[in-house]
Amino acid sequence: MLYRESIFITGFPGFIAGRLVARLARSETQFYLLVQPQFVEQAMQDIEDIAEETGVALESFVIVEGDICQPDLGIDAADLETIRFETTDIYHLAAIYDLAVAHDPAFAVNLEGTRNVNAFARSVKELRRYNYISTCYVAGKRVGQILETELEHDAGFRNFYEETKYLAEVEVERLKADLPVTIFRPAIVVGDSVTGETVKYDGIYYLIKYLRKAAVLLRLVNVGNDKVRLNLVPVDFVVEAIAALARDKQAIGKTIAIADPAPMTTAELFDAIAHDMTGRKSEFSPPVKLTEWFLNTRISPPLTGLPHAGVPYFFISQTYDTAIADELLAPHGIVCPRFGDYVGNLLDFVEEFPQL
C-alpha cells in the first residue's frame, strides 16, 4: 500500500503518544512505533484498539523494537535503512517524566536518548517535520514571565528532570538551522477534559487526593496561595495542539508553549476542587511560608500525599507566555479549556478509579 506520510514516534505506548497516534491515524498514514521490548505486548493491544477505533488497517501500524538509549535507537540495521528511507515525520515523546528521577537514568534517557533521536532525524532522507516534545519546566528556577523564544539560562534547576529536558531542548534547538523542527512545551498535563481519563495521579492530583480524605473538613483551610499560578493543560488539548501544528507549515522553526494562557492561582485551584466536592469553598488561608515549610517536613508526605519532589511546583513564581501558540492555534479553532469547566470530570474519574 502507498502512503502519503510515514510517521516515526517514540514513547509509544505512553499515554500522550497513544492518544496522538489515534488522533493522527488515517488510511493514507503509516506509523513506525519505536517500542521497548518489555512494552511490545501492551503496544500490540493498544494498536488493535486504535485500529478498531479509527477504522485504519492494522498493517498501517508497525512496531519497531528498539530503545532511544542505544546507538541507532537499537533498531535492526536492515529495518533502520527502510525506516530512514520512508519516514516523513518524527514525533519524539520518549522521556522519563518523573520529578524524583535519579541522575543517571535522567541523563541516559532524556539527554542521550534525544541525541540519538536527533542523529536519526539527520539521517532521514525526506524529513518534513521533526516534532520534539519538551516541557515548560525547561525554565528551571527562572522567575517571572517565560517567553517561548527564550531558552538558555543559568538560573539552575530543581531536579534532574528539569535539567535534562532543558539540555535536550538545547540540542534540538540547534537543529533548527538544518532541519524543519517544531518544539512543543506542554505545561502540567492532566486528564482528558471530557472523560477525565489519565494514567497517573501526580501534580494537581496530589491536591485532589488530599481533599478526598475528608473534603468537608479539609476544604476549610486553603493550602494554596494567591501569588502563584499553576499551569494545567488537559491531555486532549495537548494532543489536538500538537496534531494541528505538526502539520502546519507556519509552526516550522517555532517553539510553542502548550499552556493555559490564563492559569488559575493555586488558591483558586484549591477552591475549584473543594467547591466541586462539597459545594463550598475554603474559609481561610495560612501564611504561605508556613504552608511551604510544613509541606517540606518529614511528616507531610504521609499526611498530605504530596512528595517533597512535588512541593516546589506549588510555589513557582513563573508564568508561560503563549503568544506564539495563541497565534498559531487560532486558525485551527483550538483553545485551552478552563480548569473550572472540566474539574468535575477529573474528579469523577478519580472517584471511579481511586487507584491506578
C-alpha positions as CSV (number, residue, x, y, z in Angstrom):
1,M,0.0,0.0,0.0
2,L,1.2,3.5,-0.8
3,Y,1.2,6.1,2.0
4,R,1.2,9.8,1.8
5,E,3.2,10.1,5.0
6,S,5.1,7.8,7.3
7,I,5.3,8.8,11.0
8,F,8.1,7.7,13.3
9,I,7.1,8.0,17.0
10,T,9.0,7.4,20.2
11,G,7.3,7.0,23.6
12,F,4.6,4.5,22.5
13,P,2.6,3.1,24.2
14,G,2.7,6.0,26.6
15,F,-0.5,7.9,27.4
16,I,0.2,11.0,25.3
17,A,1.8,9.1,22.5
18,G,-1.0,6.6,22.3
19,R,-3.6,9.3,22.1
20,L,-1.5,11.2,19.5
21,V,-1.3,8.1,17.3
22,A,-5.1,7.7,17.4
23,R,-5.5,11.3,16.6
24,L,-3.1,11.2,13.6
25,A,-4.3,7.8,12.3
26,R,-5.8,7.8,8.8
27,S,-5.8,5.4,5.9
28,E,-3.0,7.2,4.0
29,T,-0.7,7.3,7.0
30,Q,1.8,4.7,8.1
31,F,3.3,4.5,11.6
32,Y,6.6,3.3,12.8
33,L,6.2,2.9,16.6
34,L,9.5,2.6,18.5
35,V,8.8,0.3,21.4
36,Q,11.0,-1.1,24.1
37,P,10.9,-4.9,24.2
38,Q,9.1,-5.1,27.6
39,F,6.2,-3.0,26.2
40,V,5.6,-4.8,22.9
41,E,2.7,-6.8,24.2
42,Q,1.0,-3.7,25.5
43,A,1.7,-1.9,22.3
44,M,0.1,-4.6,20.2
45,Q,-3.0,-4.4,22.3
46,D,-3.1,-0.6,22.0
47,I,-2.7,-0.8,18.3
48,E,-5.6,-3.2,17.9
49,D,-7.7,-0.8,20.0
50,I,-6.6,2.2,17.9
51,A,-7.2,0.4,14.6
52,E,-10.8,-0.6,15.7
53,E,-11.5,2.9,17.0
54,T,-10.2,4.7,13.9
55,G,-11.0,2.1,11.2
56,V,-7.4,2.2,10.0
57,A,-5.9,-1.1,8.9
58,L,-3.7,-2.9,11.3
59,E,-0.9,-3.1,8.7
60,S,-0.6,0.7,8.9
61,F,1.0,0.3,12.3
62,V,4.5,-1.2,12.5
63,I,6.0,-1.9,15.9
64,V,9.8,-1.4,15.8
65,E,11.6,-2.9,18.8
66,G,14.3,-0.6,20.0
67,D,15.5,1.9,22.6
68,I,16.4,5.6,22.3
69,C,19.3,5.0,24.7
70,Q,21.0,2.7,22.2
71,P,23.1,3.7,19.1
72,D,20.8,3.8,16.0
73,L,18.0,3.6,18.5
74,G,18.6,-0.1,18.9
75,I,16.9,-0.8,15.6
76,D,18.0,-3.7,13.3
77,A,20.2,-2.4,10.6
78,A,18.1,-3.6,7.7
79,D,14.9,-2.2,9.3
80,L,16.6,1.1,10.1
81,E,17.5,1.7,6.4
82,T,13.9,1.2,5.4
83,I,12.6,3.4,8.1
84,R,15.1,6.2,7.2
85,F,14.0,6.0,3.6
86,E,10.3,6.0,4.3
87,T,9.9,8.3,7.3
88,T,8.5,11.8,6.6
89,D,7.6,13.0,10.1
90,I,9.1,12.3,13.6
91,Y,7.4,12.8,16.9
92,H,9.8,12.4,19.8
93,L,7.9,11.9,23.1
94,A,10.0,9.3,24.9
95,A,11.4,10.6,28.2
96,I,11.3,9.9,31.9
97,Y,8.6,12.2,33.3
98,D,9.5,11.9,37.0
99,L,10.4,14.8,39.2
100,A,12.3,12.5,41.5
101,V,14.3,10.7,38.8
102,A,17.9,9.9,39.6
103,H,20.9,11.5,37.7
104,D,22.0,8.5,35.6
105,P,18.6,7.4,34.1
106,A,17.6,11.0,33.5
107,F,20.7,11.8,31.5
108,A,20.7,8.5,29.7
109,V,17.0,8.7,28.5
110,N,16.2,12.4,28.4
111,L,19.5,13.8,27.1
112,E,21.5,10.9,25.4
113,G,18.3,9.4,24.1
114,T,17.3,12.7,22.5
115,R,20.8,13.0,21.0
116,N,20.3,9.6,19.4
117,V,16.9,10.6,18.0
118,N,18.5,13.8,16.7
119,A,21.1,11.7,14.9
120,F,18.3,9.6,13.4
121,A,16.4,12.8,12.3
122,R,19.5,14.0,10.5
123,S,19.7,10.7,8.6
124,V,16.1,10.6,7.4
125,K,16.1,11.1,3.6
126,E,12.8,13.1,3.1
127,L,12.1,14.7,6.5
128,R,9.1,17.0,6.5
129,R,9.0,17.7,10.3
130,Y,10.8,16.8,13.5
131,N,8.4,17.4,16.4
132,Y,10.1,17.4,19.8
133,I,8.0,17.3,23.0
134,S,9.8,19.3,25.7
135,T,8.2,20.9,28.8
136,C,7.6,24.4,30.1
137,Y,9.8,23.5,33.0
138,V,13.0,23.9,31.0
139,A,12.7,27.3,32.6
140,G,14.1,25.8,35.8
141,K,14.4,28.2,38.6
142,R,13.8,31.3,36.5
143,V,11.1,33.7,37.8
144,G,8.6,35.9,36.1
145,Q,7.3,35.6,32.6
146,I,8.9,32.9,30.3
147,L,8.7,33.6,26.6
148,E,8.5,30.9,24.0
149,T,11.5,32.5,22.3
150,E,13.6,32.1,25.5
151,L,15.6,29.0,26.4
152,E,19.2,29.3,27.6
153,H,19.7,30.5,31.2
154,D,21.9,29.9,34.3
155,A,19.1,30.1,36.9
156,G,19.6,26.4,37.9
157,F,17.1,23.5,38.2
158,R,15.1,21.8,41.0
159,N,15.7,18.3,39.8
160,F,17.3,16.2,37.1
161,Y,14.1,16.0,35.1
162,E,14.1,19.8,34.5
163,E,17.9,19.8,33.9
164,T,17.9,17.0,31.3
165,K,14.8,18.2,29.5
166,Y,16.5,21.6,29.3
167,L,19.8,20.2,28.0
168,A,17.9,18.1,25.5
169,E,15.9,21.1,24.2
170,V,19.1,23.0,23.7
171,E,20.3,20.1,21.5
172,V,17.1,20.1,19.4
173,E,17.1,23.9,19.2
174,R,20.4,23.7,17.4
175,L,18.9,21.5,14.7
176,K,16.5,24.3,13.6
177,A,19.3,25.7,11.4
178,D,19.3,22.5,9.4
179,L,16.0,20.7,9.8
180,P,12.3,21.5,9.9
181,V,11.9,21.4,13.6
182,T,9.0,22.3,15.9
183,I,9.4,22.2,19.7
184,F,6.4,21.8,21.9
185,R,6.5,22.8,25.6
186,P,3.4,21.4,27.5
187,A,2.7,22.7,31.0
188,I,1.5,20.2,33.6
189,V,-0.7,17.7,31.8
190,V,-3.8,16.5,33.5
191,G,-6.6,14.1,32.4
192,D,-9.0,14.4,29.5
193,S,-11.2,17.4,29.9
194,V,-14.3,15.4,28.8
195,T,-13.7,11.9,30.1
196,G,-11.3,12.7,32.9
197,E,-9.1,9.8,31.8
198,T,-5.5,9.8,33.0
199,V,-2.9,7.1,33.8
200,K,-1.0,8.8,36.6
201,Y,-2.0,10.7,39.7
202,D,0.6,13.4,40.3
203,G,0.7,17.2,40.1
204,I,-2.8,18.6,40.8
205,Y,-4.0,15.1,41.7
206,Y,-2.0,15.3,44.9
207,L,-4.3,18.1,46.0
208,I,-7.4,16.2,44.8
209,K,-6.4,13.1,46.7
210,Y,-5.7,15.2,49.8
211,L,-9.1,16.8,49.8
212,R,-10.8,13.4,49.1
213,K,-9.6,12.2,52.5
214,A,-12.1,14.5,54.3
215,A,-13.3,17.2,51.9
216,V,-15.8,18.8,54.2
217,L,-13.2,19.4,56.9
218,L,-10.0,19.9,54.8
219,R,-11.6,22.4,52.5
220,L,-11.8,24.9,55.3
221,V,-8.0,25.7,55.2
222,N,-6.8,26.7,51.7
223,V,-3.2,25.5,51.3
224,G,-2.8,27.3,48.0
225,N,-1.9,31.0,47.6
226,D,-2.9,34.0,45.5
227,K,0.7,34.7,44.3
228,V,1.5,31.5,42.3
229,R,-0.3,30.2,39.3
230,L,-0.1,26.5,38.4
231,N,-0.4,26.0,34.7
232,L,-2.6,22.9,33.9
233,V,-3.5,21.6,30.5
234,P,-5.8,18.7,29.7
235,V,-4.3,15.9,27.6
236,D,-6.9,16.3,24.8
237,F,-5.9,19.9,24.3
238,V,-2.2,18.9,24.3
239,V,-2.8,16.3,21.6
240,E,-5.1,18.5,19.5
241,A,-2.5,21.3,19.6
242,I,0.4,19.0,18.6
243,A,-1.6,17.2,15.9
244,A,-2.7,20.5,14.3
245,L,0.6,22.4,14.4
246,A,2.8,19.4,13.5
247,R,1.1,19.7,10.0
248,D,1.0,23.5,9.9
249,K,4.0,24.9,8.0
250,Q,3.7,28.1,10.0
251,A,5.0,26.2,13.0
252,I,8.3,25.2,11.4
253,G,11.2,26.6,13.4
254,K,8.9,27.6,16.3
255,T,8.9,26.7,20.0
256,I,5.4,26.6,21.2
257,A,4.1,26.7,24.8
258,I,1.2,24.3,25.1
259,A,-0.1,26.0,28.2
260,D,-3.1,27.8,29.6
261,P,-3.0,31.5,28.6
262,A,-4.9,32.3,31.8
263,P,-3.9,29.8,34.5
264,M,-5.5,29.9,38.0
265,T,-3.7,30.5,41.2
266,T,-3.1,27.6,43.5
267,A,-5.7,29.1,45.9
268,E,-8.2,29.3,43.1
269,L,-7.5,25.7,42.1
270,F,-8.0,24.6,45.7
271,D,-11.4,26.3,45.8
272,A,-12.4,25.0,42.4
273,I,-11.8,21.4,43.6
274,A,-13.2,22.0,47.1
275,H,-16.4,23.6,45.6
276,D,-17.0,20.7,43.2
277,M,-16.6,18.2,46.0
278,T,-18.6,20.0,48.8
279,G,-20.4,22.9,47.2
280,R,-18.4,25.3,49.3
281,K,-15.0,27.0,49.1
282,S,-12.3,27.5,51.7
283,E,-12.7,29.7,54.8
284,F,-9.2,30.9,55.4
285,S,-5.5,30.5,54.3
286,P,-2.4,30.1,56.5
287,P,0.7,32.1,55.7
288,V,2.4,30.9,52.5
289,K,5.7,30.4,54.2
290,L,4.2,28.3,56.9
291,T,2.4,26.0,54.3
292,E,5.6,25.6,52.3
293,W,7.6,24.8,55.5
294,F,5.1,22.2,56.6
295,L,5.0,20.5,53.2
296,N,8.8,20.1,53.4
297,T,8.7,18.4,56.8
298,R,9.1,14.6,57.2
299,I,5.6,14.2,58.5
300,S,4.0,15.9,55.5
301,P,4.1,13.3,52.7
302,P,2.2,10.6,54.8
303,L,-0.4,13.2,55.8
304,T,-0.9,15.1,52.6
305,G,0.2,12.6,50.0
306,L,2.4,15.3,48.4
307,P,6.0,14.1,48.0
308,H,8.8,16.6,48.6
309,A,9.8,16.5,44.9
310,G,6.4,18.0,44.1
311,V,6.3,20.8,46.7
312,P,8.3,23.4,44.7
313,Y,5.7,23.3,41.8
314,F,3.1,24.8,44.1
315,F,5.3,27.8,44.8
316,I,6.9,28.6,41.4
317,S,6.7,32.3,40.6
318,Q,6.8,31.9,36.9
319,T,4.3,32.2,34.1
320,Y,4.5,31.0,30.5
321,D,3.7,33.3,27.6
322,T,1.7,31.7,24.9
323,A,1.7,34.4,22.2
324,I,3.1,32.2,19.5
325,A,0.9,29.3,20.5
326,D,-2.2,31.5,20.5
327,E,-1.5,32.9,17.1
328,L,-0.8,29.5,15.5
329,L,-3.7,27.7,17.1
330,A,-6.3,30.4,16.4
331,P,-6.8,29.4,12.7
332,H,-7.4,25.8,13.9
333,G,-10.0,26.9,16.5
334,I,-8.1,25.2,19.3
335,V,-8.2,26.8,22.7
336,C,-7.3,25.6,26.2
337,P,-10.3,24.7,28.3
338,R,-10.7,26.5,31.6
339,F,-10.0,24.3,34.7
340,G,-13.2,25.2,36.3
341,D,-15.1,23.9,33.3
342,Y,-13.7,20.4,33.5
343,V,-12.5,19.8,37.1
344,G,-15.7,17.9,37.7
345,N,-14.8,15.4,35.0
346,L,-11.3,14.9,36.6
347,L,-12.9,14.3,40.0
348,D,-15.4,11.8,38.5
349,F,-12.6,9.8,37.1
350,V,-10.7,9.7,40.4
351,E,-13.9,8.7,42.1
352,E,-14.4,5.8,39.7
353,F,-10.7,4.8,39.7
354,P,-9.2,5.8,43.0
355,Q,-6.1,3.6,42.4
356,L,-4.3,3.5,39.1
